[in-house]
Amino acid sequence: MVTAVGGCGSRNATAAPTSSPSSAREHQRRRRLRTAATRVWVEGEKVPEAPVSAAYAFEIGEILARIHALDVAWTHVSIEDPTSRDWPELAARAAATGQPWADELASHVETFLAIAHFVDTCERPGPVVLTHRDIQPWNLLARKGRPVVLDWELSGMLDLAGELGSTALSLAKGPGFDDIKPAIFRSVLDGYVAGGGALPPSGPSWFVFMIGGWLGHTRWNILRCLAGVQASTGPDLALSHESVRNGVRGLPDLFGRLPGLEALLV
């Protein structure tokens, strides 16, 4: 049974990641990994950005448990930069340069500062595991109803709670946060336990990786928009503006839902 492949699958899709470059060094490392990745083509159906079936979610949990049980030496040491706190300055620059989302950003500056504080101070209880780090619908295929995991260029070490929370939430919802299916969320965790994994303690650490990744991705796109020129790599300016709007509107919403998300773990 094929459950995981490197490179890309039989579809051609792009989407903004929830975990994205937080520094120039990390961005360059990921580009090198992407360039070097083996391209393996497999047949499969596209997975829509909508709640998956319980059986599909359960098997994703089993796949993660098997991956985390592997005894693999990982020599790369990730360099994590402190979360940036320059949101007031970014809002002022956005207003001065007439960015279309400037007013929305200015109205949420205090929330973005609170999110940055949360990302920096949230306790991660561990364990840290070697894992995929970006299991989203656009990185999956369905083959005869069963999952194929694609696009491993972001793989590396991550706190287990962050991987499970990001994965389970991504598979249990659609594009927004108004239709989260608790049963699908739980199916990922049930599959993980059935596959031999042990769940980490409940708490906000289950969602800090998703929130921190989206925060870094939003800021990265804000800087691209403020520069105002098409870069030689990465998304074009129109896509960066769309990513900023999504982040400015979606991140405060997600952060405000933390108590409800933690209830999914009970």
ZADREN-827079 format. One record per residue: residue in one letter; x, y, z of N, C-alpha, C in turn. Coordinates in steps of 0.1 Angstrom, whole numbers, plus 5000, padded with zeros to 4 digits. Example, Ala and Ser with C-alpha at 12.3 -4.5 7.8 and 13.67 -1.06 7.14 Angstrom:
BEGIN
a513249435078512349555078513249675078;s512849785071513749895071512950005079;
This chain:
BEGIN
m500849885000500050005000500950125000;v500650224991501350344990500750445000;t501450495010500850595019501550725018;a502750725013503550845013504550845002;v504650964995505650974984506251114985;g507451124979508151254979507651334966;g508151454966507851544954506351574953;c505851544941504451594938503651474933;g502351494933501451384928500851414915;s499751344912499151354898498351474896;r498351574906497651694904498651814904;n498251924899499052044899498352154906;a498552174919497852264927498752344936;t498452474938499252554947498352614958;a498852634969498052694980498952754990;a498452854997499352925008499552825019;p500752805024500952705034500652765048;t500252685057500152735071501452735078;s502352665074503752675079504652725068;s505252835070505952905059507252965064;p508053015054509353065058509353175069;s509953155080510053255091511353335090;s512253295081513453365080514053335066;a514953415062515653395049516353265048;r517053235059517853105060516852985058;e515752985065514852875064514252865050;h513952985044513352985031514352925021;q515552965022516552915012516752765014;r516752715027516852575029515752495023;r514552545024513352475018513452475003;r513952584997514052584983515052484978;r516152464985517152364982516552224983;l515752194994515152074995514152044984;r513352144980512352134970513052104956;t514152164954514852144941515452004941;a515851954952516451824952515451704954;a514251734956513251634959513051544947;t512951414950512651314939511151334935;r510951334922509651344917509051214914;v508051174921507351044920505851074917;w505451024906504051044901503150924905;v502050954911501150854915499750894910;e498850794908497550814905496750844917;g495750934917494950954928493951074926;e493051074935491951184934492451304943;k492051424938492351544946491551544958;v492051584969491351594982490851744983;p489551764984489051904985489351964999;e489352094999489452165012488152155019;a487852045025486552015032486851905042;p485951885052486151765061486251635053;v487351555056487451425050486551325057;s486551205052485751095059486451055072;a485750995081486350945093487350845091;a487150755081488050645078489350705072;y489250805064490450875058491250935069;a490551015078491251085089491950985098;f491250865101491850765110493150715104;e493150685091494350635085495450735084;i495150865083496250965084496850955098;g496050945108496550925121497550805123;e497050695116497950575117499250595109;i499150665098500450695090501350775099;l500850885105501750965114502350885125;a501650795131502150715142503350625136;r503150565124504250485119505450575115;i505250695110506350775107507150815120;h506350845130507050885143507750775150;a507450655146508050535153509350505145;l509650565134510850535126512050575134;d513150505133514450535139515250595128;v515150725126515850795115516750905121;a517950915118518851015122518551145115;w518451255122518151385115519151485119;t520051515109521251595113520951745111;h519851785104519651935102519151995115;v519752105119519352175131518652295127;s517352305130516552415126516852545134;i516952655128517252785135515952855136;e515452875147514152945149514453085154;d514053175146514153315150513053355159;p513253455168512153495177511053555168;t509853545173508653595166508753745165;s508553805154508753945152507554025159;r507954135164506954225172506754355165;d507054365152507054495145505754525138;w504654475144503354495137502954645137;p503154725148502854865146503554935135;e504854905133505654965122505154915109;l504754785108504254735095502954805092;a502054825102500754895099500955035095;a501955105101502255245097502755245083;r503655155079504155155066503155125055;a502255035059501154995050500255115048;a499955195058499055315057499755415048;a501155435050501855535043501955505028;t501955375025502155335011500755305004;g499655325011498355305006498055155002;q498455065011498154925008496654905010;p495954825002494554805002494054745015;w494854675023494454615035494954685048;a495454815046496154885056495254915068;d493954955066493054985077492754855085;e492554745078492254625085493454585094;l494654595089495854565097495954655109;a495754785107495854875118494854845129;s493654795125492654765135492954645143;h493954565139494254435145495654435151;v496354545152497754545156497854485170;e497054525179497154465193496954315193;t496054265185495754125184497054055178;f497654115168498854045163499954045173;l500054155181501154155191500854045202;a499554025205499153915214499453785208;i499153765195499453635189500953605189;a501753715186503253695186503753655200;h503153715211503453675224503153535227;f501953495223501453355225502453255218;v502853285206503753195198505053185206;d505553285211506853285218506853225231;t505753235238505653185252504853065255;c504153015245503352895247504252775250;e503952705261504852585265504552475255;r505652415250505552295242506052175250;p505152085254505451975263506251865257;g506351855244507051745237506151625237;p506751515232508051505226508151575212;v509451585208509751635194509951515185;v509251525174509351405165509751455151;l510251355143510551385129509251355121;t508751455114507451445108507251525096;h506051515090505851585077505751735078;r505051785088504951935092503952005083;d503351945073502452025065501351935058;i500651855066499651775061498351855060;q498051895048496951975044496251905032;p494951945029494251875018495051885005;w495752005003496452014990497751934989;n498151875000499251785001498851645002;l497651614998497151474999496451434986;l496451304984495651244973494751134980;a493751094973492950974977493050874966;r493550754970493750644960492850524965;k491750504958490750404962490250434976;g490150564978489550614991490550615002;r491850585000492850575010493950685008;p494550735018495350855017496750825011;v497250925003498650934998499151065003;v500251065010500751195015501851245006;l501751365002502651424992503551534998;d504551584991505251704993505851715007;w507051645008507751635020508851735022;e508851845014510051935015510152015028;l509052025035509052095048509252005060;s509451875057509551775068510751805077;g510651775090511651805100511151775113;m511851825123511551805137510451905142;l509551845149508451935154507851875167;d507351965175506651915187505451835183;l505251725189504151635185502751695185;a502551765196501151835197500951925185;g501952005181501752095170501452015157;e502051905154501851825142500451765143;l500051705154498751645155497551755154;g497751865161496751965161496552025147;s497652055140497552115127496952015117;t497351895118496851795109495351765111;a494951745124493551705127492651825123;l493051945126492152065123492052085108;s493152065101493152085087492151985080;l492151865085491251765078489851765083;a489551845094488251845100487451965096;k487952055087487252175084487352205069;g486552305065486652365052487652485052;p487452575042488352695041488352785054;g487252795061487152875073487152795085;f486552845096486552785109485152765115;d484152785106482752785111482152645110;d482852545103482252415101483352305105;i483852315117484752215121484052095126;k484451975121483751845125484551785136;p484051785149484851725160485051575158;a484151505152484351365150485451335141;i485651415130486851395121488151435128;f488151545136489351575143489751455152;r488751405159489051295168489451165161;s488951145149489351025141490851025139;v491451145136492951145134493651105147;l493151145158493851105171493550965174;d492350915171492150775173493050685165;g493250725152494050655143495550655148;y495950765154497250775159497550685170;v496550675179496650575191496650435186;a495750405176495650275170496950235163;g497650325158498850295151500050285160;g499850295173500950275183501450405189;g500850525186501250645191500650685204;a501250775212500750815224500450965223;l499251015227498851155226499551235236;p500051355233500651445242499551515251;p499951585262498951645270498151755262;s496851765266496051865259496452005263;g496152105255496452245257496652325245;p496952455246497052535234498252505225;s499252425230500352385222499952305210;w498752245210498352175199498152265186;f497952395189497552485178498552595176;v499652605184500552715183501452705170;f501652575165502452565153501652625141;m500352585140499552635129499452795130;i499252845142499052985143500353065140;g501453005146502753075143503253065129;g502952955122503252945108502453045099;w501153055103500353155095500753295098;l501153325110501653455114502853495106;g503853395105505053425098504753435083;h503853355078503553365063502853495060;t502053545069501353675067502353785067;r503253785077504253895077505153895065;w505553775061506453755049505753815037;n504453795035503753855024503554005025;i503354055037503254195040504554265035;l505754205039506954265034507154265019;r506654165013506754154998505854264992;c504654284998503754394993504354534995;l504954555007505554685010506654715001;a507454614997508554634987507954674973;g506854624970506154674958506754634945;v507554534945508154484932508054334931;q507954284919507854144917509154084920;a509153984929510353914933510653804922;s511853764922512253664912511753524916;t511453504929510953374934509753404943;g508953294945507753314953506553364946;p505453384953504253424946504353564940;d503453594930503453734925502753824935;l502753954932502254044942500754034944;a499953994934498553974936498253864946;l499053754945498853644954499253684968;s500353764969500753804982499753894989;h499153984981498054064987496853984992;e496553884984495453794988495853715001;s497153675002497553605014497553695026;v497853825024497853925035496453945040;r495453955031494053975034493553855042;n493853735037493453615044494053615058;g495253645060495953645073495353755082;v495253875077494753985086493353955091;r492553885082491153855087491053725094;g491853625090491653495095492453465108;l493653525110494453505122493753545135;p493153675135492453705147491253615150;d490553575140489453475141489953345147;l491053285142491553165147492053175161;f492753285164493253305178492153325188;g491053385184489953405193489153275195;r489453175187488753045188489552945196;l490652985202491552885209490752805220;p489952875228489252795239488352685233;g487652715222486852615215487652505209;l488852545203489652435197490152345207;e490552395219491052315230489952215235;a488752255233487652165237487552045228;l488152045216488151935207489051825213;l489951855222490951755227490351675239;v489151715244488651655256487851535252;
